[in-house]
Each structure stands twice: as C-alpha cells, then as structure tokens.
C-alpha cells in the first residue's frame, strides 16, 4: 500500500466501517544517531470513527508502507488462510454479534483442523488438542464456551439470549489469542532462533552435546 493523501482501506481498522474516508493528517521524518535508520512517518484520521492510524516507510521505497499501527487488528499471514478468513469476517461483522460468534467458532475449528485434528466434531477436536497438550486446560474450557455460544446462535435456540457486541468481542478475542498461540508465536520463536548461514557454532571442552548422556545421580 502507498502513502498518499488518503488510505484506500476497505474497512476502518477500529470499528470495521466499510469504505471509510481515512485522510492524512501529517507526516514526519526521523533519523537515528550517525544519520542511520531513516524512517518516514505518516498519520491518518478516520472520518467515520475519529480514530488514528500511523504508517512508516523507509528510504528504499519512501512511498511504500512497510508497517501500519492502529487500535484495530491486522491478522498475521502465519495464520492459515481459511482460519484467517473466518476470523477476518468475524471482526468485520461485529455489528451482527450472532454472526460474529459463529464465524469466530469456525475460525477456531479451522485452526484445529490445520493442526491435524480433523475427525469428529469440534467438541472432540478440542478434547484431542487438550489431551495432546496442544492447548492448556484453561484454553480448552474457553474453546468449549465459544463452541456452545456459537451452537446457540447456529441452531437458533429459543431459550438462549441473543449475544451482545461485548460478548461477540470476547469470542473473537479468544480466537485471536488461539491464533497467536498456535501459529504466530511459534513462527516468531523460529525466526528469532534462526542462526545466520555464515555463523558457526563454537564448541569448547566444557560444552555438552545433544547426544551426550544426562548425568546420573
């Protein structure tokens, strides 16, 4: 995406308003010590909700936005495509809480399937994921709450009250937290631990190898 007088976003990242007018308010260039790490900052205001977005670009491509910040959420590409699509739709339809809850539950189901738990119902998938220590018992309990809330709306249970926007937001928060736990954080750890190709490991006489037997008492 390119910095300009307006940002052509499909939805406001704060309140998911469709086709918002997001106009530039100002911009600023910054440089670190010794004239390094120059960055071009632009901030924009949403005419629909009054929220603010901040973008940054670098000298290599001064007009191209490399990162954007707001109170809204941008979903990581490390989340599987189908689960990310369900979660994105849930976030975009918070104005219809029942639909948002059903979509968030579909995102949870899709994430577990992406991890190999494809047999049976969502209930059994949650139980299997907990038994395999993929998720904690507390996460499993929350996942079951999300499942039951979505079932009430999916089956139009007459005894179940219609969810509020706050309740739908809590359901989405769990789906987002699960995505972070299962996909985003593992990728961040993998990238953080990855050694440069030209880096070699120095082994000393005091080092333990991975194959060395553990000390016995």
N, C-alpha and C positions, 0 to 999 in steps of 0.2 A: 504494500500500500504506500502511496505517495503523500507526503506532507503538502498541504495547499491551504487555500482559504477555508475550505470545508472538508470534512472527512466523510467519504461515501459509505458509511456503515449501514448494514441492513436493519439493525436494531440498536437501540440505546443500551449500552452495557450495564447501566444502572437499573432501569425499570423495564427493559425489553420492549419499549415503544417502537413500533415499526416505522421505518423510513424517517428517522429523526433528522433535524437540522442541527449539525454539530459544526459550529464555526470557530475559526481560530481567534483566540484572544490575544496571544502574544508569543514571542519566541526569544531565546537567549542562547548564546554560545558560551561554552566553558572549556577551559584547558587546565590540565594538572600542572604540577611543577615541571620545570625544564621544557615547557611547551609540548607536553606529551598528552595523549589521550583526549584529543579534542572531540567534543560532542555538541550536537545541535538539538536543543530542546524546544518543543512547541507545546503549548497548552491550548485546549479547545473547551468550549462550553456547549452543553446540550440545551437547546431552546425548549425542549419538552419537559425536562425534569430539573434543569438548573445544575446538573452535575458537571464535573470537570474531568477531562482526560489529559494525560501527559504522554507525549511521544518523544523518542530520541532517534537521531540518525548520526552517522559517522562520516568522516571526510571521504572515505572510499566511495560512498553513494550518499551525498548530502541530502537528497530529497527522499530517499527510501527509508521508511520507518522500520527500524530493527526491533523495537520493543514498544509496548503501549501499556500504560497503567491506568486503572480506574477502580472504583469501588465494585464494579461488576467483575465478572469472571470470564477468562478466556481459557478454554479447555485445552489441555496438553495433547499434542499429537501422539504421545506414547499410549494414550487410552485407545483400545481397539475401536475401529471405525464405527461399527454398529452400536456399541455401547455409548460411544461419544455422541452419535446422532440422537439416540434416545434421550441422553442427558441434556443435550443442547435444546431439544424440543421441549423437555420438561421445564427448563429455565425460561424458555420463551413464552410459555403459556401459563405463567403464574396467575394471570388474570382469570384462569379457569382452574381452580385448585384441584377439582376431581381428576381432570385430565392430567394435570401435572404429577399427581401422585401415581397414577397408573403408568405414566411414561418413566418416572424415576424408578419404579419397581422393575420395569422392563430393562432399564439400564443395569440394575443390579443383577438381574437374571442373565443378561448378555455377558457381563463381566465374568461371572462364574463359569459360563459355558466356554468363554475364551481361555479359562484356566483348566479346561478339560472335564468339567463336571456337567455332562450333557444329558445323562439319563434321568428319568423320572420327572418329578415336579420341582418347583422352586423350593418347596419345603425340604425335599430330600437333598437337593443340591446344597442348601445352606448347612444341613446336618453333616453332609460328607465333607464340606470345606472346613467345618469346625473340627471334625474328627481327625482330619489330616493336618491340623494346626495351620491351615492357610489363613484363617481368621480367628480372632480370640473369642471366648465365650460371650463377652460383652457385645462384640460386633455381631455375633450370631443372633443374640437376643434382639438387637436393634433391627437386624435384617428381617427377622420374623415379624416385628411390628410393622415394618414397611410393607411386607408381603400381605399381612392381614388388612392393613388400611387400604391397599390397592384392591384387594379382593372385595371389600365392602363396596367400593365405587364401581368396579368392573361388573359385579353382579347386581348392582342397584338394590342393595339390601335396604329394605324399607325401615328397619329398626336402627340403622346406622345413620348418625347425623352427617350432613354434608361438611367436608373439611373447610377450614378457613385458609386464607392465604398464608398465615403464620405456620399452620400445620403442614401445608404443602412445602413451604420453605425448609422446614425441619427434615422432611422426607428427602428433599433434594440435597440438603447438607450431608446426609448420610451417604447418599450415592456418590457425591463428590469426594467425601472422605475415603470411601472404599476404593475409588479410582486412584486416589493418591497412594493409598496403602499397597494396592496390588500392582500398580503399573508405573506411576510417576516416580515414587521414591526409589524403587529398585533400579530404575534406569539412571537416576541421579547418582546413586551409590556406585553403580557400574562405571559410569563415566568418571566419577571422582577418583576411583581406584585404578583406573587405566593408566599404565605407565607409558611414557613416550617410547617410540620404537627404538631410539638410539640410547635409551637408558638401560644399563646393565646392572644386575644385582651383585653387590659385593658380599662375598661370603667369608667370614672370619672363622677362626678355630673355635670361637665361643658360640657360633650360631647353631641353632637346631634345624635340621632339615625336616621337611614334611613327612619323610618316610621313617624318621628316627623313632624308635620305641619310646613310649612315655615312661618317665621314671616310676619305679615301683617303690612302695613303702616298705 
